[in-house]
Amino acid sequence: MDTLTLQDQDEDLYLMSNVQPAESGLPFLAYISERQGQHDVRVKLAYKAPNWIATVTVRPTVEVVVGQLSGRDLDLVRRWIELNKDIIIAHWEGQMPSSRDVLNALKPLPKV
């Protein structure tokens, strides 16, 4: 799977909150942020930053816009975003500017 470098993206890594796999239940890091760029809410995914594997939209539906994910991984990401959509959007819109508050509010996927 090809990875994407930070230069392929228009967000600043230092403005992003990283959600560790142990915190999200996902098999990779998830990065969320306040509004950056001209696009709507997105979540970036990486095994190790800044080597992005994919960027997904949050609304209206979760879709890969950059990179690629297996069907299984995309399903996990969709489930995690649905579980945390209000928090991710509130952070994006500046209604939850504190990364600490956001990270404390996010819920992990239930263990199977």
Secondary structure, DSSP 8 states (H G I E B T S, - for coil): ---B-GGGSSS-GGGEEEE-HHHH-SSSEEEEES--SSS--EEEEEEETTEEEEEEE-SSS--EEEE---HHHHHHHHHHHHHHHHHHHHHHTTSS--HHHHHHH-------
